[in-house]
Amino acid sequence: MGRLHQREHHLVAERRSGAFRLEVLEGPTGRRRWPDEVKSRIVAETFAPGARVADVARRHGLRPQHLSTWRRLARQGKLVLPADDGLVFAPLMLEEAASAASPREEREESIELEVGDVMVRLPVDSAADRIASIAAALRAAR
């Protein structure tokens, strides 16, 4: 896929006593409009393991501060990131465990995330983004 934004070359000519001086300014000037799809794809690159915002920004001709603003918008839900094709939903299995507790005792319900030999138990009322971040951390640690 080719670059979406090509570098622009601007020529500035200046006349000095019969001779012309020519200066070539490289890079974009003025404001550019970035489609949301492009912004979200670039922001998604920064969340890859080992990616640095400064490197991604340089690759796309952006300032790191500008890209950080887009990242903040994504965290606030104002910029939708593309779906990660590597993510899949795990099946939810409900299991009735035989409990030695008396019927009066209330069993504490929890959400269990298990990856390999690691199990994390979370309260049922845990926020979805908290569960997702823990699941992503477990996945990355595999």
C-alpha positions in Angstrom: 0.0 0.0 0.0 1.4 3.4 -0.9 1.8 6.4 1.3 -1.4 8.3 1.8 0.3 11.7 2.1 3.2 12.4 -0.2 5.8 14.9 0.7 5.3 18.3 -0.8 8.1 20.4 -2.2 7.8 24.1 -2.1 10.0 26.4 -4.1 10.8 29.8 -2.8 12.6 32.1 -5.3 14.4 35.3 -4.2 16.0 37.8 -6.5 19.2 39.3 -5.5 21.0 41.6 -7.9 20.1 39.7 -11.0 20.7 36.2 -9.6 18.0 33.9 -8.3 18.4 31.9 -5.1 16.1 28.8 -5.0 15.2 27.1 -1.7 13.4 23.8 -1.5 11.3 23.3 1.6 10.5 19.7 2.2 7.6 18.3 4.2 3.9 19.2 4.6 2.9 22.7 5.4 -0.3 24.0 6.8 -3.0 21.8 8.3 -3.7 18.3 7.0 -7.0 16.4 7.4 -6.6 12.8 8.5 -9.6 10.5 8.0 -10.6 8.7 11.2 -9.8 5.3 9.6 -6.2 6.4 9.0 -5.9 8.0 12.5 -7.2 4.8 14.1 -4.8 2.6 12.1 -1.8 4.7 13.1 -2.9 4.8 16.8 -3.3 1.0 16.7 0.3 0.7 15.6 1.4 2.5 18.8 -0.2 -0.2 21.0 1.8 -3.0 19.4 4.3 -4.6 21.8 7.6 -2.8 21.6 6.2 0.1 19.5 7.3 3.7 20.4 5.1 6.7 19.8 8.0 8.7 18.4 8.9 6.0 15.9 5.4 5.6 14.6 4.9 9.4 14.4 8.1 9.8 12.4 7.1 7.0 10.0 3.9 8.8 9.2 5.2 12.4 9.2 3.6 13.4 12.4 4.8 15.0 15.6 4.7 12.7 18.6 2.5 15.2 20.5 -0.1 15.0 17.8 -0.2 11.2 17.9 -0.4 11.3 21.7 -3.5 13.4 21.3 -5.1 10.8 19.0 -4.2 8.1 21.6 -6.0 10.1 24.3 -9.0 10.4 22.0 -8.9 6.6 21.6 -8.8 6.0 25.3 -11.7 8.3 25.8 -13.7 6.4 23.2 -13.8 9.3 20.8 -11.7 7.5 18.2 -12.6 3.9 17.4 -9.6 1.6 16.8 -9.8 -1.1 14.2 -10.6 -4.6 15.5 -7.5 -6.7 16.2 -7.9 -9.8 14.1 -5.7 -11.8 16.6 -8.3 -11.4 19.3 -10.8 -14.1 19.8 -13.5 -14.6 22.4 -13.1 -17.6 24.8 -16.1 -19.7 25.5 -17.8 -19.0 28.8 -18.2 -22.2 30.8 -20.5 -22.2 33.9 -19.8 -24.9 36.3 -21.7 -25.9 39.4 -19.2 -26.8 42.0 -20.1 -29.0 44.9 -19.9 -26.9 48.0 -19.3 -28.1 51.5 -20.8 -24.8 52.7 -24.1 -24.8 54.4 -27.1 -23.5 52.3 -27.2 -20.4 54.4 -23.7 -19.3 53.4 -23.7 -17.3 50.3 -21.2 -18.4 47.7 -19.1 -15.5 46.4 -19.5 -15.3 42.6 -16.5 -14.3 40.6 -15.1 -14.2 37.1 -12.1 -16.4 36.5 -9.6 -15.9 33.8 -7.2 -18.8 33.3 -4.2 -18.9 31.0 -1.8 -21.8 31.5 -1.1 -22.2 35.2 -2.2 -18.6 36.0 -5.7 -18.0 37.3 -7.1 -14.5 38.1 -10.4 -14.2 40.0 -12.3 -10.9 39.7 -15.6 -9.8 41.3 -18.6 -10.2 39.1 -19.2 -6.4 39.1 -15.7 -5.7 37.6 -15.7 -3.1 34.8 -15.5 -4.6 31.3 -12.4 -2.5 30.4 -10.7 -3.8 33.5 -11.4 -7.4 32.6 -10.2 -6.7 29.0 -7.0 -5.1 30.2 -6.2 -8.1 32.5 -7.1 -10.6 29.7 -4.7 -8.7 27.3 -1.9 -8.7 29.9 -2.4 -12.5 30.4 -2.3 -13.0 26.7 0.8 -10.9 26.3 2.6 -12.8 29.1 2.0 -16.2 27.4 
